[in-house]
Amino acid sequence: MGVVASMVVFVALLIGFFGKVVTSRGALIAWFGAGLVLMVALPLVLPQALATVHPVVALVLGLVFVALGHMAVRQIPADPIVDPRG
């Protein structure tokens, strides 16, 4: 559960800082590098299960995060291609 809880917090923070993370290549690499380290290191440090979650609750939380991620992507401003010749 520790890994799942940290992933939920990690994704929630990503949604909050989405604009800053996707506009900078370094921030994007650092963000996903930190996420990878978190997902690999935390199970090694905490190998026991801290709690169990009912599958329906996990499904609902997953759908909420998918919806929040979709809303975050829709907030990216459009960058239309403009013909420099005209």
NUBADREN-974018 format. One line per 2 residues: number of its first residue (from 1); their letters; for each residue x, z, y of N, C-alpha, C, O. Coordinates in nm, 3 decimals. Atoms other than C-alpha are relative to their C-alpha. Layout:
! NUBADREN-974018
NUM> A> X/Z/Y/X/Z/Y/X/Z/Y/X/Z/Y | ...
***
This chain:
! NUBADREN-974018
1> MG> 0.083/0.000/-0.120/0.000/0.000/0.000/0.087/0.000/0.125/0.046/-0.052/0.229 | -0.089/-0.003/-0.116/0.295/0.061/0.231/0.035/-0.140/0.047/0.041/-0.165/0.168
3> VV> -0.032/0.137/-0.036/0.386/-0.307/0.220/-0.121/-0.068/0.063/-0.107/-0.141/0.162 | 0.121/0.061/-0.054/0.028/-0.414/0.280/-0.028/0.053/0.141/-0.061/-0.024/0.231
5> AS> 0.025/-0.058/-0.132/-0.011/-0.172/0.571/0.101/-0.052/0.102/0.063/-0.083/0.215 | -0.099/0.053/-0.093/0.315/-0.288/0.727/-0.026/-0.146/0.030/-0.003/-0.192/0.142
7> MV> 0.033/0.141/-0.023/0.207/-0.650/0.681/-0.118/-0.012/0.096/-0.118/-0.100/0.183 | 0.115/0.002/-0.090/-0.124/-0.579/0.853/0.045/0.028/0.144/0.003/-0.041/0.237
9> VF> -0.052/-0.032/-0.134/0.057/-0.419/1.148/0.085/-0.116/0.052/0.076/-0.152/0.169 | -0.087/0.111/-0.039/0.310/-0.703/1.152/-0.082/-0.120/0.048/-0.050/-0.181/0.150
11> VA> 0.085/0.114/-0.038/0.038/-0.971/1.164/-0.078/0.032/0.127/-0.096/-0.055/0.212 | 0.072/-0.038/-0.122/-0.159/-0.777/1.427/0.092/-0.013/0.121/0.049/-0.060/0.226
13> LL> -0.095/0.015/-0.110/0.152/-0.763/1.646/0.029/-0.147/0.027/0.042/-0.187/0.143 | -0.023/0.144/-0.018/0.212/-1.134/1.586/-0.114/-0.063/0.078/-0.092/-0.147/0.165
15> IG> 0.115/0.053/-0.073/-0.139/-1.210/1.707/0.009/0.040/0.147/-0.022/-0.040/0.235 | -0.012/-0.047/-0.138/-0.076/-1.001/2.018/0.108/-0.072/0.078/0.091/-0.099/0.197
17> FF> -0.113/0.065/-0.067/0.256/-1.170/2.098/0.014/-0.146/-0.040/0.122/-0.203/-0.029 | -0.005/0.136/0.055/0.168/-1.513/1.959/0.058/-0.101/0.098/0.142/-0.183/0.061
19> GK> -0.047/0.096/-0.100/0.228/-1.704/2.282/0.150/0.009/0.022/0.216/-0.094/0.035 | -0.144/-0.017/-0.021/0.576/-1.558/2.328/0.080/-0.041/-0.123/0.189/-0.097/-0.111
21> VV> -0.073/0.030/0.123/0.675/-1.602/1.965/0.009/-0.150/-0.024/0.115/-0.200/-0.062 | -0.002/0.142/0.031/0.577/-1.967/1.931/0.067/-0.085/0.108/0.100/-0.201/0.082
23> TS> -0.063/0.080/-0.105/0.728/-2.077/2.262/0.152/0.009/-0.003/0.219/-0.070/0.063 | -0.144/-0.016/0.007/1.080/-1.960/2.177/0.045/-0.011/-0.145/0.000/0.064/-0.231
25> RG> -0.048/0.020/0.137/1.262/-2.085/1.869/0.072/0.126/-0.051/0.055/0.165/-0.166 | -0.071/-0.120/0.040/1.486/-1.776/1.865/-0.095/0.114/-0.034/-0.073/0.187/-0.131
27> AL> 0.097/-0.105/0.026/1.188/-1.541/1.886/-0.075/-0.027/-0.131/-0.104/0.065/-0.206 | 0.069/0.036/0.123/1.015/-1.729/1.605/0.086/0.031/-0.122/0.038/0.088/-0.220
29> IA> -0.092/-0.026/0.111/1.320/-1.709/1.378/0.018/0.151/-0.018/0.016/0.201/-0.131 | -0.016/-0.145/0.007/1.372/-1.341/1.463/-0.124/0.067/-0.057/-0.114/0.159/-0.138
31> WF> 0.125/-0.060/0.046/1.005/-1.260/1.402/-0.016/-0.016/-0.151/-0.045/0.080/-0.221 | 0.018/0.022/0.143/0.991/-1.420/1.059/0.116/0.057/-0.082/0.096/0.095/-0.197
33> GA> -0.110/-0.069/0.067/1.335/-1.287/0.968/-0.029/0.148/-0.016/-0.005/0.205/-0.122 | 0.036/-0.142/0.007/1.219/-0.935/1.051/-0.113/0.021/-0.101/-0.112/0.120/-0.175
35> GL> 0.108/-0.011/0.097/0.903/-0.994/0.848/0.050/-0.011/-0.143/0.005/0.061/-0.232 | -0.056/0.016/0.134/1.103/-1.112/0.549/0.077/0.125/-0.042/0.063/0.173/-0.155
37> VL> -0.073/-0.123/0.030/1.334/-0.810/0.568/-0.097/0.114/-0.027/-0.076/0.192/-0.120 | 0.099/-0.106/0.018/1.033/-0.581/0.602/-0.069/-0.012/-0.135/-0.092/0.089/-0.203
39> MV> 0.070/0.019/0.126/0.860/-0.733/0.301/0.092/0.018/-0.121/0.044/0.046/-0.231 | -0.093/-0.017/0.112/1.176/-0.714/0.087/0.053/0.143/-0.003/0.062/0.203/-0.111
41> AL> -0.062/-0.132/-0.004/1.326/-0.383/0.205/-0.100/0.113/-0.027/-0.066/0.210/-0.095 | 0.096/-0.109/0.014/1.010/-0.172/0.216/-0.037/0.027/-0.147/-0.045/0.144/-0.185
43> PL> 0.028/-0.031/0.141/0.923/-0.215/-0.155/0.119/0.066/-0.071/0.101/0.142/-0.165 | -0.116/-0.064/0.061/1.279/-0.114/-0.242/0.009/0.146/0.040/0.050/0.231/-0.040
45> VL> -0.007/-0.137/-0.050/1.257/0.200/-0.028/-0.120/0.081/-0.051/-0.105/0.198/-0.086 | 0.123/-0.068/0.045/0.897/0.288/-0.127/-0.057/-0.072/-0.122/-0.154/-0.146/-0.109
47> PQ> 0.048/0.074/0.117/0.849/0.163/-0.485/-0.135/0.050/-0.054/-0.201/-0.023/-0.129 | 0.126/-0.052/0.050/0.545/0.384/-0.552/-0.116/-0.046/0.090/-0.098/-0.074/0.208
49> AL> 0.119/0.037/-0.076/0.192/0.295/-0.446/-0.046/0.121/0.081/-0.062/0.230/0.027 | 0.046/-0.109/-0.086/0.078/0.505/-0.150/-0.151/0.017/-0.006/-0.202/0.128/0.008
51> AT> 0.146/-0.004/0.008/-0.291/0.416/-0.185/-0.047/-0.129/-0.065/0.028/-0.226/-0.076 | 0.059/0.122/0.054/-0.523/0.165/-0.346/-0.112/-0.044/0.092/-0.176/0.037/0.159
53> VH> 0.103/0.058/-0.086/-0.761/-0.066/-0.166/-0.096/-0.079/-0.089/-0.053/-0.154/-0.177 | 0.101/0.076/0.074/-1.086/-0.204/-0.305/0.015/-0.148/0.034/0.042/-0.183/0.149
55> PV> -0.019/0.143/-0.026/-1.067/-0.583/-0.343/-0.091/-0.056/0.109/-0.050/-0.146/0.183 | 0.092/0.049/-0.103/-1.371/-0.638/-0.119/0.054/0.036/0.139/0.045/-0.045/0.232
57> VA> -0.058/-0.041/-0.128/-1.205/-0.442/0.162/0.119/-0.089/0.034/0.135/-0.133/0.148 | -0.115/0.087/-0.022/-0.887/-0.645/0.118/-0.045/-0.141/0.040/0.015/-0.203/0.127
59> LV> 0.052/0.133/-0.033/-1.090/-0.969/0.128/-0.052/-0.003/0.143/-0.025/-0.098/0.217 | 0.054/-0.005/-0.136/-1.271/-0.866/0.446/0.113/0.006/0.102/0.110/-0.065/0.203
61> LG> -0.114/-0.008/-0.092/-0.944/-0.768/0.615/0.074/-0.133/0.008/0.115/-0.175/0.116 | -0.065/0.131/0.001/-0.789/-1.098/0.510/-0.078/-0.101/0.082/-0.019/-0.178/0.159
63> LV> 0.082/0.094/-0.077/-1.080/-1.294/0.654/0.002/0.032/0.150/0.001/-0.058/0.233 | -0.011/-0.039/-0.141/-1.063/-1.094/0.978/0.130/-0.052/0.059/0.132/-0.105/0.170
65> FV> -0.128/0.047/-0.052/-0.695/-1.178/1.015/0.007/-0.152/0.007/0.069/-0.207/0.098 | 0.006/0.146/-0.010/-0.758/-1.545/0.939/-0.078/-0.041/0.124/-0.037/-0.132/0.196
67> AL> 0.080/0.031/-0.119/-1.026/-1.550/1.210/0.078/0.031/0.127/0.076/-0.047/0.222 | -0.080/-0.034/-0.117/-0.798/-1.371/1.457/0.114/-0.099/0.020/0.145/-0.137/0.133
69> GH> -0.105/0.101/-0.009/-0.517/-1.612/1.378/-0.053/-0.132/0.051/0.013/-0.199/0.130 | 0.061/0.123/-0.047/-0.749/-1.906/1.430/-0.030/0.008/0.150/-0.009/-0.089/0.223
71> MA> 0.027/-0.016/-0.143/-0.856/-1.768/1.768/0.129/-0.001/0.080/0.132/-0.054/0.192 | -0.128/0.000/-0.070/-0.491/-1.713/1.864/0.055/-0.142/0.013/0.109/-0.178/0.117
73> VR> -0.048/0.137/-0.005/-0.402/-2.072/1.778/-0.080/-0.081/0.101/-0.025/-0.168/0.167 | 0.083/0.074/-0.095/-0.692/-2.200/1.987/0.036/0.033/0.144/0.000/-0.043/0.235
75> QI> -0.039/-0.037/-0.135/-0.546/-2.018/2.290/0.127/-0.071/0.046/0.165/-0.058/0.163 | -0.119/0.075/-0.040/-0.234/-2.237/2.289/-0.044/-0.111/0.094/-0.131/-0.190/0.058
77> PA> 0.044/0.102/-0.095/-0.265/-2.458/2.596/0.035/-0.141/-0.049/0.138/-0.163/-0.113 | -0.022/0.138/0.037/-0.295/-2.829/2.540/0.116/-0.057/0.081/0.133/-0.026/0.199
79> DP> -0.112/0.065/-0.066/0.013/-3.033/2.623/-0.013/-0.150/-0.021/0.053/-0.207/-0.108 | 0.023/0.143/0.023/-0.109/-3.390/2.658/0.125/-0.083/0.029/0.205/-0.051/0.118
81> IV> -0.112/0.092/-0.022/0.142/-3.671/2.633/-0.038/-0.092/0.115/-0.143/-0.157/0.114 | 0.025/0.081/-0.120/0.165/-3.848/2.968/0.101/-0.114/0.004/0.220/-0.092/-0.016
83> DP> -0.088/0.116/-0.008/0.305/-4.198/3.005/0.081/0.007/0.129/0.024/0.002/0.238 | -0.081/-0.012/-0.121/0.600/-4.166/3.245/0.009/-0.130/0.081/0.052/-0.128/0.197
85> RG> -0.010/0.129/-0.069/0.580/-4.535/3.337/-0.115/-0.024/0.096/-0.105/-0.105/0.188 | 0.117/0.035/-0.078/0.238/-4.525/3.487/-0.030/0.099/0.105/-0.127/0.083/0.179
***
